[in-house]
Amino acid sequence: MKNEAILKQAIELLKEVNTSELETVEISHTKYDDGSIGFSVDLTYPADEVTETIIKVDGEVVSRSEK
């Protein structure tokens, strides 16, 4: 259930992204030897526009990034 909540939060955050503020967008897809697959999306903002971001799921901090 926790993974589902985190994924829903990530989707909502991505929907709110103002693409004109982004410096770069990177999508990575990795297939591992054991057959598992990794997928990530990285957004980079210019240094002068980055602020602290805290993501909470059910009151628990699951991600934090700071300028």
PLY file of the C-alpha trace (Angstrom):
ply
format ascii 1.0
element vertex 67
property float x
property float y
property float z
element edge 66
property int vertex1
property int vertex2
end_header
0.00 0.00 0.00
2.85 2.38 0.78
4.25 2.02 -2.76
0.83 2.85 -4.19
0.60 6.02 -2.09
4.11 7.13 -3.04
3.40 6.51 -6.73
0.15 8.51 -6.56
2.04 11.39 -4.91
4.73 11.27 -7.61
2.11 11.38 -10.37
0.44 14.40 -8.77
3.79 16.18 -8.47
4.59 15.48 -12.13
1.18 16.85 -13.19
2.02 20.13 -11.43
5.45 20.61 -13.05
5.83 23.85 -14.98
7.96 22.64 -17.89
9.11 26.15 -18.74
11.01 26.23 -15.40
12.94 23.00 -16.03
16.57 22.86 -17.03
16.61 19.16 -17.97
14.37 16.09 -17.96
15.86 12.60 -17.92
14.00 9.31 -18.15
15.96 6.18 -17.32
14.91 2.59 -17.95
17.11 -0.24 -16.69
16.70 -3.99 -17.05
18.69 -5.97 -14.49
20.22 -9.46 -14.84
17.62 -10.95 -12.49
14.81 -9.76 -14.80
13.69 -6.84 -12.65
13.18 -3.45 -14.26
13.94 0.03 -12.94
12.35 3.22 -14.20
13.06 6.77 -13.03
12.29 10.34 -14.01
14.72 13.09 -12.99
13.83 16.76 -13.25
16.54 19.40 -12.85
15.71 23.01 -12.09
18.22 25.86 -12.46
20.05 26.53 -9.17
18.44 29.90 -8.53
14.91 28.46 -8.75
15.31 25.37 -6.58
13.58 25.35 -3.22
13.25 22.76 -0.49
10.85 19.97 -1.42
9.47 17.57 1.16
7.20 14.70 0.13
5.10 13.08 2.85
2.90 10.01 2.62
0.57 9.39 5.54
2.54 11.96 7.57
5.88 10.21 6.99
8.65 11.99 5.07
9.53 9.79 2.09
11.67 12.25 0.13
13.46 15.50 0.86
15.56 17.68 -1.41
17.11 21.01 -0.54
18.73 23.84 -2.43
0 1
1 2
2 3
3 4
4 5
5 6
6 7
7 8
8 9
9 10
10 11
11 12
12 13
13 14
14 15
15 16
16 17
17 18
18 19
19 20
20 21
21 22
22 23
23 24
24 25
25 26
26 27
27 28
28 29
29 30
30 31
31 32
32 33
33 34
34 35
35 36
36 37
37 38
38 39
39 40
40 41
41 42
42 43
43 44
44 45
45 46
46 47
47 48
48 49
49 50
50 51
51 52
52 53
53 54
54 55
55 56
56 57
57 58
58 59
59 60
60 61
61 62
62 63
63 64
64 65
65 66
